[in-house]
Amino acid sequence: MNTLGQIKESHKRIEIQGGSKLDDIRNDIMRLAQTKQTSVERQAEVQAAELMSLKTKLAALQKEQITASTQVNLLESFGKSTLMKFIYEDKRTTESLKRWAGQKNLHTASYYFWNQGTDMQKTGVGLFQSLLYQILRSSPDLIIPACTAHLHHELWEMMELKEIFHRIAQQTELDTKYCFFVTGLDEYDGEEKDVIDLLETLSVSKDVKICASSRPGRLYEAILRSRDRKLDVAHFTKEDMQRYVKTHLQKSENWKKLIVGNQGQGQNIINDISARASGVWLWVSLITDDIVKEADKNEDISTLRRIVDDFPDELHGYFERIIRKVPKRHREDMARIFLIAVEALHPLPLYAFALLATERKNVNYAIEASISAIQEKDIEKDYPTLKSRIRNRCSDLLVVDDTGSQVFLGLEVDFLHRTVRDFLRDYDQQLRIHLTNDFNPLVSLCRICLGFLKVYHFRERSSLGKIIIEITDQLLYYAHAVEKRSKPEEESPVVSILDELDRVNSYHARDISNHWTHARDPPSSWGYDHYHEWGQCNFLALTVQARLVKYVRAKLQANPCTINKRGRPLLDYALRPRRVTPTAMPYHSTREDPSLDIDMVNLLLNHKVYPNQPVRLYGGRSVWALFLLSIEEIHNHVGGGTGSTTYQKLNQTWYQTCMALITCKSGARLDCLDNNQGNSNAPSILHRVFGHGRASVLEQEAEKKRNETRPLSGSCIAM
C-alpha cells in the first residue's frame, strides 16, 4: 500500500499545480460562449450548438469496436480536451465499453498532457504514473503482483513503469480490460517518436483500448492511420456549425430583412462559414459576430458576402487585422495593455488597468502613493469607464469577466481565447513599435502589485496573511523575471519597489509580533530536510529564496553588515530555497520549489560566508551538511533516476554549487556528517546524487583544499 500512497501523492501534486489551468483548457468551448457574450440567450444558443456537436462526435466514436488505439484529430481552438472529457464522463461511453468487456471487469483511466505544466503534466513518466495510480486505486489486487520490486521511498523510472504496464496487461487471471483516454499527444514534452513508444506500450494487449486526441500533422499518426480507427472531428461538425450560424443570424432583424429576396445568397454564406471553419468554433463565432455587426449597420448582402470572403483562414490573421483597426491615437495604450496581459501570471483585475493608466503620468506612483484602503464603491464607479477604455484600445481581444464576487480583485480581464495570448507572444516586437517611451511590462506589473497592497481593504485580519503573501509572491516572480531578462552588469530597476514592498507589508502586519514574512506556511519536511525559522526570518532572507541576485547584491553593498543574520544564515536560504507559494508560478516545478541559483550562492560566498558554519536551529549541523541532506531527500522525492530535463538541470546546479562550496576560501568539509544518526555521510550522498565519476572529482577537490589549509608540521624558521 506504500506504493499506492506514493503514486497518489504525486497525483495530488499534479492536481494542485495544474487543476485550474487544465479546467480552463478543458472548458475552452464553454468559456468562449461565456466570455464573448453577456446575453444569457446567446450563451444558451452557443452551448446548445456545441453540445449537439459533442453528441455527434461521441456517436461516431461509439461505432469503434476495435482493440488498441483510436485517434481523434482536432485543430487548435477546437476544444479537444473538452471533447475528451465529455467522452470519458458520458455514461454511453461506459455502457459501450462494458459491452466490449463482456464478463470481464472494466477499468478506465484518463490523462491530459499540458505543455505549460510541470514535468508530471507533460512527460511520459507523468502519463504512466497517473494512469497507474488510477488503475491501482480501482483494482488494489494488482498492487502486489505488479509492484513487488518497487520500494516505497523510491522514485518511479520510465522503464520500470513500462514494465509494470506489461505485467498488468498479462494478468489474465484477473479477468480485466482497460480503456485509456489520453488527451493532447501534441503537447507531449519530448521526441514525437517517443509518443509512438508510449502508445505501443499501452496497447500491448487485446484487453487494452486507447482513445487519444491530437492536432493533425504529427509523426505518430503513422501508427494510427487505419480509417476505421481514426476520427477527424471536423467532418462531424459542419451541420452543427450551420445550425449555430443560422440561429445566431436570425437574431438580427436586419439579417432577416436582407435575405427575404436573397435566400440563396444567405444560405451560401452559412454553408461557406461551416466549410472553411475546419471544426474551429472560435473562428465560427468571430466571423458570425462580424456579419451581425455589419447587418445591424444596414449593410447589404454583398458587403456581408465580402466579410466571409475576406475573413482570414487562420485565427492569427484575424487577430492581426483587429489590431490594425485600432485608432493610431490608442495604439500605445493598446501595446502597453497587451504586453502586461501577456506577462501576467493570471488574468489581471480590472483595477490593474487604472493603475497602468496612472503609470503613464507618473512612473513612481506606486512608491509615492500613501497606504490608504479604497472602498469598493469608490472603485466600482470608475469601472464602466475602464471597460470602455479597454474595449476602445483592444477591441474584442480582451474581455471583462463580470461574474467575480469581489469588486477589487474579482473582475478579471482575460483574453478572448488562449490562442490570443499565443498570438500576442509572437507579436511582441510589432507591439513595441507603438511605444514612445521605455516600457518594461514586468516592472509595470511589479508596480501594480505594490499598488494593490497599498489600497487593498482588508475586511478581516485573518485574511491579511494569505493575501499579502499571494500578491507578494507575484511581485517577487515579476522581479525575478526582470533580473533574468536584463544584462548581468545592469542594476535591478525594482530595488526601490522591493524596499517599499517590505515597508508596506510591515505596516499591514504592525499588530503581529513576528516579521510579516512568517505569515507563510513552512515547507513540509522530507526526511532529514526540515525547516525552522523561530521568528527570525526577514525580507532579505525572502529575497535570497526568491533568487533576486541583483537586489541582494545592492543591499549587501549598501550595508555589508546585513550578511549576518540570527537563526538561519543567508547561505542556508540560498542553498535550501524551498518555500510554499499560494499561487502557481511558471518557474516552479512544484508548489515547494527546490531550485537554487548558483549566482546567489557565489554572491554570498564572495561576501565571506562560511559553509561550515553550525546552525543552532538544526542541532549544530553546518549549512553545508543541511544542503547535502536536502539534495539527497529531493533526489529521492522529486527526480532521482527519472531523467527529466528539469531534474537534470537541477542536478547540474547542485553539482556546480558543491564545487563552489568545496573550493571557496573556507572550503566545505566532507566530514560534516560523520556523526549523522542516519546512514548517510557526505561522500555517500555525493555518490548517490551525482554518480561515482562526478563525486570522485568533488572528493579530490575537497582533499586538495584540505591539504592547502592544513598547518605545516615539523617546520622551522630560519633566523
Summary of the structure (lengths in Angstrom):
residues: 719
radius of gyration: 29.6
end to end distance: 75.5
largest distance: 120.2
contacts: 2250
relative contact order: 0.07
helix: 61%
strand: 7%
